[in-house]
Amino acid sequence: MARLTLAALGLLAVIQSSFAQRGAGNCQWAALRMQTDIYIESQTYGEVDPMLVSNSPLYRENYKQRDINTSFLTTPLKIDYTRTFVDQRECKTYSQLIVTDPKNPYIIGTQITYDNIGSAGLKAKIIDVVISRPSTEPQFNATKTLAYVDAEDWSAIVAAKQDSRDLLKIVANSYLDLWSGNDNYELPWGTPCARLEGSEYYTEECQPVSLNGKANTDRMYVIDEGLGAVSVFSKGGSDGALLDIHEFRLVQGKLRYVHHFTASDAVLVV
């Protein structure tokens, strides 16, 4: 089957963009970042801040719905590292949290969808958390992961050099489609391109070498054009019980970083 080049991907992105419906958000960047800071503080102290959430937020932990008042969010954590993507069009954020506590280390991905409810400002209406920990991530070492991600360049990209959100999503989906043998697109591998698999870092290429032949389903996205970044949560494995966090960084049309962390669909007990 013919594979589409990056130029064809760019043309497709323009076509898709012209037909794309606007998201429910178009929220202010500063307001989204402020709410993200409130979320991180809430997780640090193990308290659900009323400034963060709406009256009846939907909270899902490793793809399972939980009562937010008895959830992982109520577990105090000493957070050693955070990175946030801001999706203004969809009024969403993604935050990566790394905890290196030897007794309870975690790599946490959180996607939050907000409502703008007038004078009350932004409130989280959906919180999706995927939690990777030693029992679910082979060769898990949060300290090693922290060292790798902290050394990377995730600085903002000037507007004139940013890739479109449609292209960012196409590239992310095309990468994930490799797991099910769909290689219709010629992915724009950067040189160099670094791939982080849990706590293992590969600097020669980003292409995954171990594919399970199962589709990554139930995908959820946060797209930040300003960082050239995409966060994707998905289900994989033979029975869908393997949960994936993927992070992508695209710089001037080329994949620069790919991060992949795994978790289990079991409800976390803390």
TAFEN-V60805 format. One record per helix or strand of 3 or more residues. SS is the DSSP state (a for helix, b for strand). FROM is the first residue (numbers start at 0). TO is the last residue. If there is no record, write none. Layout:
# TAFEN-V60805
ss=SS from=FROM to=TO
ss=SS from=FROM to=TO
This chain:
# TAFEN-V60805
ss=a from=5 to=18
ss=a from=28 to=44
ss=b from=52 to=60
ss=a from=67 to=69
ss=a from=71 to=73
ss=b from=80 to=86
ss=b from=91 to=98
ss=b from=105 to=115
ss=a from=117 to=119
ss=b from=121 to=131
ss=a from=141 to=149
ss=a from=158 to=160
ss=a from=164 to=179
ss=b from=188 to=196
ss=b from=199 to=201
ss=b from=216 to=223
ss=b from=228 to=235
ss=b from=241 to=250
ss=b from=253 to=263
